[in-house]
Structures are given as structure tokens and as C-alpha cells.
Amino acid sequence: MHRTEIDPIWQDLAVVERLVRESRTIAVVGLSATPTRPSHGVASYLVASGLTLFPVNPALTEWEGLPAYPSLAAVPGPIDVVDVFRRPEHAVEVAHEAVAVGAGALWLQLGVINTEAALLAAAGGLDVVMDRCFAVEHREVVGWS
């Protein structure tokens, strides 16, 4: 698999640590109802860790008993982190939405690499992390709650 070079600014460990320590509300964009999908496992971990989860997927009405939302704009409350499980070509659209709703950060999961989306989110005042897993980082920094 071809890997795109990532500017180290998008993997700043101080930003990663602050986000996993301080964030309480996470919108998971592209959350799947399929238990074998990575988004499902990460979301399950986030809920088990006591974080507030907003599933975002227009194909779902609920996920594991939580209401699902068709877009970030439909989420009923502030979002600390938008955790993206969409293909890289969809990341710019998600970044626009994240800026529009005033999210605190755009977090592009492992393999989701899109510099245009990162720059757009950063220009909109969001912290940005790219090509890292929120659950892995949370376990390392915070541990199981």
C-alpha cells in the first residue's frame, strides 16, 4: 500500500495527549453497525471509557442503543472531537462540516490522510490529528477508565 508522507505537525504528541485527556464528546463520522469494522471497535471502546459518543452515519438511525445522526449539523450539542472513519477523499467535506459546527478538533483515523482537509480544519480554528487511532492513543495516555 502506498503511504503518503505526513507533515509531523498533524501528529503533534502534545496535541494528541491534550485531546485524549480533555475531550468528552466524540462524533464518530462513518461509524459502522458491523462489529468487525474498526469504527465499531473504536466507538465501543469510547463508550466503555465513559465518553459521550455521537454516531454519525446517514445510513443508521441508531447504534448500540444510541441515536445516530445523518450529519455533524444534526448532532445535538458541542463536539470536542470529530473522529473520521471515511475514505480520504471524503475528509474535506467532513472538515467543512466540522468547522461549520464549531467542533474542537478533526481527528483523521489511521489511513485517513488528506492534507487539504487538515489545512482547512486548522484554518477554521480546529486542532488536527491525522493517521492516528483515538482509541489507541486514549489507552496509552489515559488507560481504561
CNS distance restraints for C-alpha pairs under 8 A (distance, minus, plus):
assign (resid   4 and name CA) (resid 113 and name CA) 7.26 0.50 0.50
assign (resid   6 and name CA) (resid  10 and name CA) 7.15 0.50 0.50
assign (resid   6 and name CA) (resid 113 and name CA) 7.63 0.50 0.50
assign (resid   6 and name CA) (resid 115 and name CA) 7.94 0.50 0.50
assign (resid   7 and name CA) (resid  11 and name CA) 7.70 0.50 0.50
assign (resid   8 and name CA) (resid  12 and name CA) 6.45 0.50 0.50
assign (resid  10 and name CA) (resid 118 and name CA) 7.66 0.50 0.50
assign (resid  10 and name CA) (resid 128 and name CA) 5.97 0.50 0.50
assign (resid  10 and name CA) (resid 129 and name CA) 4.86 0.50 0.50
assign (resid  10 and name CA) (resid 130 and name CA) 5.39 0.50 0.50
assign (resid  11 and name CA) (resid  15 and name CA) 7.78 0.50 0.50
assign (resid  11 and name CA) (resid  16 and name CA) 7.16 0.50 0.50
assign (resid  11 and name CA) (resid 129 and name CA) 5.53 0.50 0.50
assign (resid  11 and name CA) (resid 130 and name CA) 6.20 0.50 0.50
assign (resid  11 and name CA) (resid 131 and name CA) 7.73 0.50 0.50
assign (resid  11 and name CA) (resid 132 and name CA) 7.58 0.50 0.50
assign (resid  12 and name CA) (resid  16 and name CA) 6.28 0.50 0.50
assign (resid  12 and name CA) (resid 129 and name CA) 7.46 0.50 0.50
assign (resid  13 and name CA) (resid  17 and name CA) 5.97 0.50 0.50
assign (resid  14 and name CA) (resid  18 and name CA) 6.12 0.50 0.50
assign (resid  15 and name CA) (resid  19 and name CA) 6.05 0.50 0.50
assign (resid  15 and name CA) (resid 127 and name CA) 7.41 0.50 0.50
assign (resid  15 and name CA) (resid 129 and name CA) 7.73 0.50 0.50
assign (resid  16 and name CA) (resid  20 and name CA) 6.26 0.50 0.50
assign (resid  16 and name CA) (resid 129 and name CA) 6.93 0.50 0.50
assign (resid  16 and name CA) (resid 137 and name CA) 7.37 0.50 0.50
assign (resid  17 and name CA) (resid  21 and name CA) 6.06 0.50 0.50
assign (resid  17 and name CA) (resid 137 and name CA) 7.60 0.50 0.50
assign (resid  17 and name CA) (resid 141 and name CA) 6.50 0.50 0.50
assign (resid  18 and name CA) (resid  22 and name CA) 5.86 0.50 0.50
assign (resid  18 and name CA) (resid  23 and name CA) 7.98 0.50 0.50
assign (resid  19 and name CA) (resid  23 and name CA) 5.41 0.50 0.50
assign (resid  19 and name CA) (resid  81 and name CA) 7.82 0.50 0.50
assign (resid  20 and name CA) (resid 134 and name CA) 7.22 0.50 0.50
assign (resid  20 and name CA) (resid 137 and name CA) 6.99 0.50 0.50
assign (resid  20 and name CA) (resid 138 and name CA) 5.36 0.50 0.50
assign (resid  20 and name CA) (resid 141 and name CA) 7.21 0.50 0.50
assign (resid  20 and name CA) (resid 142 and name CA) 7.37 0.50 0.50
assign (resid  21 and name CA) (resid 138 and name CA) 7.52 0.50 0.50
assign (resid  21 and name CA) (resid 141 and name CA) 7.31 0.50 0.50
assign (resid  21 and name CA) (resid 142 and name CA) 6.55 0.50 0.50
assign (resid  23 and name CA) (resid  80 and name CA) 5.50 0.50 0.50
assign (resid  23 and name CA) (resid  81 and name CA) 6.81 0.50 0.50
assign (resid  24 and name CA) (resid  51 and name CA) 5.18 0.50 0.50
assign (resid  24 and name CA) (resid  52 and name CA) 5.99 0.50 0.50
assign (resid  24 and name CA) (resid  80 and name CA) 6.53 0.50 0.50
assign (resid  25 and name CA) (resid  51 and name CA) 6.08 0.50 0.50
assign (resid  25 and name CA) (resid  52 and name CA) 4.67 0.50 0.50
assign (resid  25 and name CA) (resid  53 and name CA) 5.97 0.50 0.50
assign (resid  25 and name CA) (resid  54 and name CA) 7.49 0.50 0.50
assign (resid  25 and name CA) (resid  78 and name CA) 7.31 0.50 0.50
assign (resid  25 and name CA) (resid  79 and name CA) 5.34 0.50 0.50
assign (resid  25 and name CA) (resid  80 and name CA) 5.18 0.50 0.50
assign (resid  25 and name CA) (resid  81 and name CA) 6.59 0.50 0.50
assign (resid  26 and name CA) (resid  51 and name CA) 7.21 0.50 0.50
assign (resid  26 and name CA) (resid  52 and name CA) 6.20 0.50 0.50
assign (resid  26 and name CA) (resid  53 and name CA) 5.07 0.50 0.50
assign (resid  26 and name CA) (resid  54 and name CA) 6.11 0.50 0.50
assign (resid  26 and name CA) (resid  79 and name CA) 6.03 0.50 0.50
assign (resid  26 and name CA) (resid  80 and name CA) 5.98 0.50 0.50
assign (resid  26 and name CA) (resid  81 and name CA) 4.90 0.50 0.50
assign (resid  26 and name CA) (resid  82 and name CA) 5.94 0.50 0.50
assign (resid  26 and name CA) (resid  83 and name CA) 6.74 0.50 0.50
assign (resid  27 and name CA) (resid  53 and name CA) 5.87 0.50 0.50
assign (resid  27 and name CA) (resid  54 and name CA) 4.45 0.50 0.50
assign (resid  27 and name CA) (resid  55 and name CA) 5.90 0.50 0.50
assign (resid  27 and name CA) (resid  56 and name CA) 6.50 0.50 0.50
assign (resid  27 and name CA) (resid  72 and name CA) 7.55 0.50 0.50
assign (resid  27 and name CA) (resid  79 and name CA) 6.49 0.50 0.50
assign (resid  27 and name CA) (resid  81 and name CA) 6.31 0.50 0.50
assign (resid  27 and name CA) (resid  82 and name CA) 4.86 0.50 0.50
assign (resid  27 and name CA) (resid  83 and name CA) 5.99 0.50 0.50
assign (resid  28 and name CA) (resid  39 and name CA) 7.71 0.50 0.50
assign (resid  28 and name CA) (resid  43 and name CA) 7.21 0.50 0.50
assign (resid  28 and name CA) (resid  53 and name CA) 7.20 0.50 0.50
assign (resid  28 and name CA) (resid  54 and name CA) 6.22 0.50 0.50
assign (resid  28 and name CA) (resid  55 and name CA) 5.21 0.50 0.50
assign (resid  28 and name CA) (resid  56 and name CA) 5.72 0.50 0.50
assign (resid  28 and name CA) (resid  82 and name CA) 6.10 0.50 0.50
assign (resid  28 and name CA) (resid  83 and name CA) 4.79 0.50 0.50
assign (resid  28 and name CA) (resid  84 and name CA) 6.05 0.50 0.50
assign (resid  28 and name CA) (resid  85 and name CA) 7.18 0.50 0.50
assign (resid  29 and name CA) (resid  55 and name CA) 6.61 0.50 0.50
assign (resid  29 and name CA) (resid  56 and name CA) 4.66 0.50 0.50
assign (resid  29 and name CA) (resid  57 and name CA) 6.25 0.50 0.50
assign (resid  29 and name CA) (resid  72 and name CA) 7.99 0.50 0.50
assign (resid  29 and name CA) (resid  82 and name CA) 6.93 0.50 0.50
assign (resid  29 and name CA) (resid  83 and name CA) 6.08 0.50 0.50
assign (resid  29 and name CA) (resid  84 and name CA) 4.94 0.50 0.50
assign (resid  29 and name CA) (resid  85 and name CA) 5.83 0.50 0.50
assign (resid  29 and name CA) (resid  86 and name CA) 6.99 0.50 0.50
assign (resid  30 and name CA) (resid  39 and name CA) 7.34 0.50 0.50
assign (resid  30 and name CA) (resid  55 and name CA) 7.86 0.50 0.50
assign (resid  30 and name CA) (resid  56 and name CA) 6.10 0.50 0.50
assign (resid  30 and name CA) (resid  57 and name CA) 5.33 0.50 0.50
assign (resid  30 and name CA) (resid  84 and name CA) 6.57 0.50 0.50
assign (resid  30 and name CA) (resid  85 and name CA) 4.97 0.50 0.50
assign (resid  30 and name CA) (resid  86 and name CA) 5.50 0.50 0.50
assign (resid  31 and name CA) (resid  39 and name CA) 5.24 0.50 0.50
assign (resid  31 and name CA) (resid  40 and name CA) 6.26 0.50 0.50
assign (resid  31 and name CA) (resid  43 and name CA) 7.59 0.50 0.50
assign (resid  31 and name CA) (resid  55 and name CA) 6.00 0.50 0.50
assign (resid  31 and name CA) (resid  56 and name CA) 6.26 0.50 0.50
assign (resid  31 and name CA) (resid  57 and name CA) 6.11 0.50 0.50
assign (resid  31 and name CA) (resid  85 and name CA) 6.74 0.50 0.50
assign (resid  32 and name CA) (resid  37 and name CA) 6.54 0.50 0.50
assign (resid  32 and name CA) (resid  39 and name CA) 6.05 0.50 0.50
assign (resid  32 and name CA) (resid  40 and name CA) 5.70 0.50 0.50
assign (resid  32 and name CA) (resid  57 and name CA) 7.70 0.50 0.50
assign (resid  33 and name CA) (resid  40 and name CA) 6.55 0.50 0.50
assign (resid  33 and name CA) (resid  60 and name CA) 7.80 0.50 0.50
assign (resid  33 and name CA) (resid  63 and name CA) 6.39 0.50 0.50
assign (resid  34 and name CA) (resid  40 and name CA) 6.64 0.50 0.50
assign (resid  35 and name CA) (resid  40 and name CA) 5.50 0.50 0.50
assign (resid  35 and name CA) (resid  41 and name CA) 6.82 0.50 0.50
assign (resid  36 and name CA) (resid  40 and name CA) 6.99 0.50 0.50
assign (resid  36 and name CA) (resid  41 and name CA) 7.36 0.50 0.50
assign (resid  37 and name CA) (resid  41 and name CA) 6.79 0.50 0.50
assign (resid  38 and name CA) (resid  42 and name CA) 6.20 0.50 0.50
assign (resid  39 and name CA) (resid  43 and name CA) 5.99 0.50 0.50
assign (resid  39 and name CA) (resid  85 and name CA) 6.35 0.50 0.50
assign (resid  40 and name CA) (resid  44 and name CA) 6.08 0.50 0.50
assign (resid  41 and name CA) (resid  45 and name CA) 6.24 0.50 0.50
assign (resid  42 and name CA) (resid  46 and name CA) 6.23 0.50 0.50
assign (resid  42 and name CA) (resid 134 and name CA) 7.67 0.50 0.50
assign (resid  42 and name CA) (resid 135 and name CA) 5.71 0.50 0.50
assign (resid  43 and name CA) (resid  47 and name CA) 6.28 0.50 0.50
assign (resid  43 and name CA) (resid  53 and name CA) 7.33 0.50 0.50
assign (resid  44 and name CA) (resid  48 and name CA) 6.15 0.50 0.50
assign (resid  45 and name CA) (resid  49 and name CA) 6.08 0.50 0.50
assign (resid  45 and name CA) (resid 135 and name CA) 6.75 0.50 0.50
assign (resid  46 and name CA) (resid  50 and name CA) 6.62 0.50 0.50
assign (resid  46 and name CA) (resid  51 and name CA) 5.57 0.50 0.50
assign (resid  46 and name CA) (resid  52 and name CA) 7.72 0.50 0.50
assign (resid  46 and name CA) (resid  53 and name CA) 7.15 0.50 0.50
assign (resid  46 and name CA) (resid 135 and name CA) 6.91 0.50 0.50
assign (resid  47 and name CA) (resid  51 and name CA) 5.38 0.50 0.50
assign (resid  47 and name CA) (resid  52 and name CA) 6.60 0.50 0.50
assign (resid  47 and name CA) (resid  53 and name CA) 6.45 0.50 0.50
assign (resid  48 and name CA) (resid 145 and name CA) 7.90 0.50 0.50
assign (resid  49 and name CA) (resid 144 and name CA) 6.19 0.50 0.50
assign (resid  49 and name CA) (resid 145 and name CA) 5.18 0.50 0.50
assign (resid  50 and name CA) (resid 145 and name CA) 7.12 0.50 0.50
assign (resid  54 and name CA) (resid  66 and name CA) 7.73 0.50 0.50
assign (resid  54 and name CA) (resid  67 and name CA) 7.60 0.50 0.50
assign (resid  54 and name CA) (resid  68 and name CA) 6.68 0.50 0.50
assign (resid  54 and name CA) (resid  69 and name CA) 7.37 0.50 0.50
assign (resid  54 and name CA) (resid  75 and name CA) 6.91 0.50 0.50
assign (resid  55 and name CA) (resid  62 and name CA) 7.72 0.50 0.50
assign (resid  55 and name CA) (resid  63 and name CA) 6.79 0.50 0.50
assign (resid  55 and name CA) (resid  66 and name CA) 7.52 0.50 0.50
assign (resid  55 and name CA) (resid  67 and name CA) 7.14 0.50 0.50
assign (resid  55 and name CA) (resid  68 and name CA) 4.77 0.50 0.50
assign (resid  55 and name CA) (resid  69 and name CA) 6.18 0.50 0.50
assign (resid  56 and name CA) (resid  60 and name CA) 7.97 0.50 0.50
assign (resid  56 and name CA) (resid  68 and name CA) 5.64 0.50 0.50
assign (resid  56 and name CA) (resid  69 and name CA) 4.75 0.50 0.50
assign (resid  56 and name CA) (resid  70 and name CA) 5.70 0.50 0.50
assign (resid  56 and name CA) (resid  71 and name CA) 5.82 0.50 0.50
assign (resid  56 and name CA) (resid  72 and name CA) 6.72 0.50 0.50
assign (resid  57 and name CA) (resid  68 and name CA) 6.61 0.50 0.50
assign (resid  57 and name CA) (resid  69 and name CA) 6.03 0.50 0.50
assign (resid  57 and name CA) (resid  70 and name CA) 5.13 0.50 0.50
assign (resid  57 and name CA) (resid  71 and name CA) 6.80 0.50 0.50
assign (resid  58 and name CA) (resid  68 and name CA) 7.87 0.50 0.50
assign (resid  58 and name CA) (resid  69 and name CA) 6.43 0.50 0.50
assign (resid  58 and name CA) (resid  70 and name CA) 3.77 0.50 0.50
assign (resid  58 and name CA) (resid  71 and name CA) 6.77 0.50 0.50
assign (resid  59 and name CA) (resid  70 and name CA) 7.34 0.50 0.50
assign (resid  60 and name CA) (resid  68 and name CA) 5.89 0.50 0.50
assign (resid  60 and name CA) (resid  69 and name CA) 7.42 0.50 0.50
assign (resid  60 and name CA) (resid  70 and name CA) 7.58 0.50 0.50
assign (resid  61 and name CA) (resid  67 and name CA) 6.08 0.50 0.50
assign (resid  61 and name CA) (resid  68 and name CA) 4.91 0.50 0.50
assign (resid  61 and name CA) (resid  69 and name CA) 6.85 0.50 0.50
assign (resid  62 and name CA) (resid  66 and name CA) 5.34 0.50 0.50
assign (resid  62 and name CA) (resid  67 and name CA) 4.30 0.50 0.50
assign (resid  62 and name CA) (resid  68 and name CA) 4.45 0.50 0.50
assign (resid  62 and name CA) (resid  69 and name CA) 7.98 0.50 0.50
assign (resid  63 and name CA) (resid  67 and name CA) 6.38 0.50 0.50
assign (resid  63 and name CA) (resid  68 and name CA) 6.14 0.50 0.50
assign (resid  69 and name CA) (resid  74 and name CA) 5.89 0.50 0.50
assign (resid  69 and name CA) (resid  75 and name CA) 6.18 0.50 0.50
assign (resid  70 and name CA) (resid  74 and name CA) 6.60 0.50 0.50
assign (resid  71 and name CA) (resid  75 and name CA) 7.06 0.50 0.50
assign (resid  72 and name CA) (resid  97 and name CA) 6.34 0.50 0.50
assign (resid  72 and name CA) (resid  98 and name CA) 6.90 0.50 0.50
assign (resid  72 and name CA) (resid 101 and name CA) 7.01 0.50 0.50
assign (resid  73 and name CA) (resid  97 and name CA) 7.11 0.50 0.50
assign (resid  73 and name CA) (resid 100 and name CA) 7.94 0.50 0.50
assign (resid  73 and name CA) (resid 101 and name CA) 6.16 0.50 0.50
assign (resid  78 and name CA) (resid 102 and name CA) 7.68 0.50 0.50
assign (resid  78 and name CA) (resid 103 and name CA) 6.82 0.50 0.50
assign (resid  79 and name CA) (resid 102 and name CA) 7.59 0.50 0.50
assign (resid  79 and name CA) (resid 103 and name CA) 4.96 0.50 0.50
assign (resid  79 and name CA) (resid 104 and name CA) 6.51 0.50 0.50
assign (resid  80 and name CA) (resid 103 and name CA) 5.61 0.50 0.50
assign (resid  80 and name CA) (resid 104 and name CA) 4.62 0.50 0.50
assign (resid  80 and name CA) (resid 105 and name CA) 6.22 0.50 0.50
assign (resid  81 and name CA) (resid 103 and name CA) 6.36 0.50 0.50
assign (resid  81 and name CA) (resid 104 and name CA) 5.72 0.50 0.50
assign (resid  81 and name CA) (resid 105 and name CA) 4.68 0.50 0.50
assign (resid  81 and name CA) (resid 106 and name CA) 5.92 0.50 0.50
assign (resid  81 and name CA) (resid 107 and name CA) 6.65 0.50 0.50
assign (resid  82 and name CA) (resid  98 and name CA) 6.82 0.50 0.50
assign (resid  82 and name CA) (resid 103 and name CA) 6.93 0.50 0.50
assign (resid  82 and name CA) (resid 104 and name CA) 7.91 0.50 0.50
assign (resid  82 and name CA) (resid 105 and name CA) 6.12 0.50 0.50
assign (resid  82 and name CA) (resid 106 and name CA) 4.97 0.50 0.50
assign (resid  82 and name CA) (resid 107 and name CA) 5.84 0.50 0.50
assign (resid  83 and name CA) (resid 106 and name CA) 6.42 0.50 0.50
assign (resid  83 and name CA) (resid 107 and name CA) 4.76 0.50 0.50
assign (resid  83 and name CA) (resid 108 and name CA) 6.08 0.50 0.50
assign (resid  83 and name CA) (resid 109 and name CA) 6.78 0.50 0.50
assign (resid  83 and name CA) (resid 134 and name CA) 7.61 0.50 0.50
assign (resid  84 and name CA) (resid  91 and name CA) 7.50 0.50 0.50
assign (resid  84 and name CA) (resid  94 and name CA) 7.79 0.50 0.50
assign (resid  84 and name CA) (resid 106 and name CA) 7.58 0.50 0.50
assign (resid  84 and name CA) (resid 107 and name CA) 6.11 0.50 0.50
assign (resid  84 and name CA) (resid 108 and name CA) 4.99 0.50 0.50
assign (resid  84 and name CA) (resid 109 and name CA) 5.84 0.50 0.50
assign (resid  84 and name CA) (resid 112 and name CA) 7.72 0.50 0.50
assign (resid  85 and name CA) (resid 108 and name CA) 7.15 0.50 0.50
assign (resid  85 and name CA) (resid 109 and name CA) 6.07 0.50 0.50
assign (resid  85 and name CA) (resid 112 and name CA) 7.38 0.50 0.50
assign (resid  86 and name CA) (resid  90 and name CA) 6.20 0.50 0.50
assign (resid  86 and name CA) (resid  91 and name CA) 6.82 0.50 0.50
assign (resid  86 and name CA) (resid 112 and name CA) 7.20 0.50 0.50
assign (resid  87 and name CA) (resid  91 and name CA) 6.98 0.50 0.50
assign (resid  87 and name CA) (resid 112 and name CA) 6.23 0.50 0.50
assign (resid  88 and name CA) (resid 111 and name CA) 7.87 0.50 0.50
assign (resid  88 and name CA) (resid 112 and name CA) 4.92 0.50 0.50
assign (resid  88 and name CA) (resid 113 and name CA) 5.65 0.50 0.50
assign (resid  88 and name CA) (resid 114 and name CA) 5.68 0.50 0.50
assign (resid  89 and name CA) (resid 114 and name CA) 7.37 0.50 0.50
assign (resid  90 and name CA) (resid  94 and name CA) 6.57 0.50 0.50
assign (resid  91 and name CA) (resid  95 and name CA) 6.02 0.50 0.50
assign (resid  91 and name CA) (resid 108 and name CA) 7.89 0.50 0.50
assign (resid  91 and name CA) (resid 112 and name CA) 7.76 0.50 0.50
assign (resid  91 and name CA) (resid 114 and name CA) 6.55 0.50 0.50
assign (resid  91 and name CA) (resid 117 and name CA) 5.67 0.50 0.50
assign (resid  92 and name CA) (resid  96 and name CA) 6.25 0.50 0.50
assign (resid  92 and name CA) (resid 114 and name CA) 7.55 0.50 0.50
assign (resid  92 and name CA) (resid 116 and name CA) 6.60 0.50 0.50
assign (resid  92 and name CA) (resid 117 and name CA) 4.31 0.50 0.50
assign (resid  92 and name CA) (resid 118 and name CA) 7.99 0.50 0.50
assign (resid  92 and name CA) (resid 120 and name CA) 7.55 0.50 0.50
assign (resid  93 and name CA) (resid  97 and name CA) 6.43 0.50 0.50
assign (resid  93 and name CA) (resid 117 and name CA) 7.81 0.50 0.50
assign (resid  94 and name CA) (resid  98 and name CA) 6.06 0.50 0.50
assign (resid  94 and name CA) (resid 117 and name CA) 7.91 0.50 0.50
assign (resid  95 and name CA) (resid  99 and name CA) 6.19 0.50 0.50
assign (resid  95 and name CA) (resid 106 and name CA) 6.90 0.50 0.50
assign (resid  95 and name CA) (resid 117 and name CA) 5.54 0.50 0.50
assign (resid  95 and name CA) (resid 118 and name CA) 7.40 0.50 0.50
assign (resid  95 and name CA) (resid 120 and name CA) 6.63 0.50 0.50
assign (resid  95 and name CA) (resid 121 and name CA) 5.47 0.50 0.50
assign (resid  96 and name CA) (resid 100 and name CA) 6.16 0.50 0.50
assign (resid  96 and name CA) (resid 117 and name CA) 7.97 0.50 0.50
assign (resid  96 and name CA) (resid 120 and name CA) 7.28 0.50 0.50
assign (resid  96 and name CA) (resid 121 and name CA) 7.13 0.50 0.50
assign (resid  97 and name CA) (resid 101 and name CA) 6.25 0.50 0.50
assign (resid  98 and name CA) (resid 102 and name CA) 6.24 0.50 0.50
assign (resid  98 and name CA) (resid 103 and name CA) 5.36 0.50 0.50
assign (resid  98 and name CA) (resid 105 and name CA) 7.84 0.50 0.50
assign (resid  98 and name CA) (resid 106 and name CA) 6.99 0.50 0.50
assign (resid  98 and name CA) (resid 121 and name CA) 7.38 0.50 0.50
assign (resid  99 and name CA) (resid 103 and name CA) 6.19 0.50 0.50
assign (resid  99 and name CA) (resid 121 and name CA) 6.16 0.50 0.50
assign (resid  99 and name CA) (resid 124 and name CA) 5.60 0.50 0.50
assign (resid  99 and name CA) (resid 125 and name CA) 7.59 0.50 0.50
assign (resid  99 and name CA) (resid 126 and name CA) 7.11 0.50 0.50
assign (resid 103 and name CA) (resid 126 and name CA) 6.89 0.50 0.50
assign (resid 104 and name CA) (resid 125 and name CA) 7.88 0.50 0.50
assign (resid 104 and name CA) (resid 126 and name CA) 5.31 0.50 0.50
assign (resid 104 and name CA) (resid 127 and name CA) 6.48 0.50 0.50
assign (resid 105 and name CA) (resid 121 and name CA) 7.89 0.50 0.50
assign (resid 105 and name CA) (resid 126 and name CA) 4.69 0.50 0.50
assign (resid 105 and name CA) (resid 127 and name CA) 4.45 0.50 0.50
assign (resid 105 and name CA) (resid 128 and name CA) 5.64 0.50 0.50
assign (resid 105 and name CA) (resid 129 and name CA) 7.86 0.50 0.50
assign (resid 106 and name CA) (resid 118 and name CA) 7.62 0.50 0.50
assign (resid 106 and name CA) (resid 121 and name CA) 6.76 0.50 0.50
assign (resid 106 and name CA) (resid 126 and name CA) 6.51 0.50 0.50
assign (resid 106 and name CA) (resid 127 and name CA) 6.28 0.50 0.50
assign (resid 106 and name CA) (resid 128 and name CA) 4.92 0.50 0.50
assign (resid 106 and name CA) (resid 129 and name CA) 6.48 0.50 0.50
assign (resid 107 and name CA) (resid 128 and name CA) 5.81 0.50 0.50
assign (resid 107 and name CA) (resid 129 and name CA) 4.76 0.50 0.50
assign (resid 107 and name CA) (resid 130 and name CA) 5.92 0.50 0.50
assign (resid 107 and name CA) (resid 132 and name CA) 7.84 0.50 0.50
assign (resid 107 and name CA) (resid 134 and name CA) 7.65 0.50 0.50
assign (resid 108 and name CA) (resid 112 and name CA) 5.41 0.50 0.50
assign (resid 108 and name CA) (resid 113 and name CA) 6.94 0.50 0.50
assign (resid 108 and name CA) (resid 128 and name CA) 7.86 0.50 0.50
assign (resid 108 and name CA) (resid 129 and name CA) 6.09 0.50 0.50
assign (resid 108 and name CA) (resid 130 and name CA) 4.55 0.50 0.50
assign (resid 108 and name CA) (resid 131 and name CA) 5.73 0.50 0.50
assign (resid 108 and name CA) (resid 132 and name CA) 6.91 0.50 0.50
assign (resid 109 and name CA) (resid 130 and name CA) 6.34 0.50 0.50
assign (resid 109 and name CA) (resid 131 and name CA) 5.03 0.50 0.50
assign (resid 109 and name CA) (resid 132 and name CA) 5.16 0.50 0.50
assign (resid 109 and name CA) (resid 133 and name CA) 5.19 0.50 0.50
assign (resid 109 and name CA) (resid 134 and name CA) 7.22 0.50 0.50
assign (resid 110 and name CA) (resid 130 and name CA) 7.30 0.50 0.50
assign (resid 110 and name CA) (resid 131 and name CA) 4.00 0.50 0.50
assign (resid 110 and name CA) (resid 132 and name CA) 4.72 0.50 0.50
assign (resid 110 and name CA) (resid 133 and name CA) 5.63 0.50 0.50
assign (resid 111 and name CA) (resid 131 and name CA) 5.37 0.50 0.50
assign (resid 111 and name CA) (resid 132 and name CA) 7.94 0.50 0.50
assign (resid 112 and name CA) (resid 130 and name CA) 6.90 0.50 0.50
assign (resid 112 and name CA) (resid 131 and name CA) 5.68 0.50 0.50
assign (resid 113 and name CA) (resid 130 and name CA) 6.28 0.50 0.50
assign (resid 113 and name CA) (resid 131 and name CA) 6.09 0.50 0.50
assign (resid 114 and name CA) (resid 118 and name CA) 6.43 0.50 0.50
assign (resid 115 and name CA) (resid 119 and name CA) 6.05 0.50 0.50
assign (resid 116 and name CA) (resid 120 and name CA) 6.10 0.50 0.50
assign (resid 117 and name CA) (resid 121 and name CA) 6.13 0.50 0.50
assign (resid 118 and name CA) (resid 122 and name CA) 6.06 0.50 0.50
assign (resid 118 and name CA) (resid 128 and name CA) 6.14 0.50 0.50
assign (resid 118 and name CA) (resid 129 and name CA) 7.92 0.50 0.50
assign (resid 118 and name CA) (resid 130 and name CA) 7.66 0.50 0.50
assign (resid 119 and name CA) (resid 123 and name CA) 5.99 0.50 0.50
assign (resid 120 and name CA) (resid 124 and name CA) 6.28 0.50 0.50
assign (resid 121 and name CA) (resid 125 and name CA) 6.54 0.50 0.50
assign (resid 121 and name CA) (resid 126 and name CA) 5.37 0.50 0.50
assign (resid 121 and name CA) (resid 127 and name CA) 7.42 0.50 0.50
assign (resid 121 and name CA) (resid 128 and name CA) 6.95 0.50 0.50
assign (resid 122 and name CA) (resid 126 and name CA) 4.94 0.50 0.50
assign (resid 122 and name CA) (resid 127 and name CA) 6.07 0.50 0.50
assign (resid 122 and name CA) (resid 128 and name CA) 6.41 0.50 0.50
assign (resid 132 and name CA) (resid 137 and name CA) 7.70 0.50 0.50
assign (resid 133 and name CA) (resid 137 and name CA) 6.25 0.50 0.50
assign (resid 134 and name CA) (resid 138 and name CA) 5.93 0.50 0.50
assign (resid 135 and name CA) (resid 139 and name CA) 6.12 0.50 0.50
assign (resid 136 and name CA) (resid 140 and name CA) 6.33 0.50 0.50
assign (resid 137 and name CA) (resid 141 and name CA) 6.05 0.50 0.50
assign (resid 138 and name CA) (resid 142 and name CA) 5.36 0.50 0.50
assign (resid 138 and name CA) (resid 143 and name CA) 6.35 0.50 0.50
assign (resid 139 and name CA) (resid 143 and name CA) 4.11 0.50 0.50
assign (resid 139 and name CA) (resid 144 and name CA) 6.17 0.50 0.50
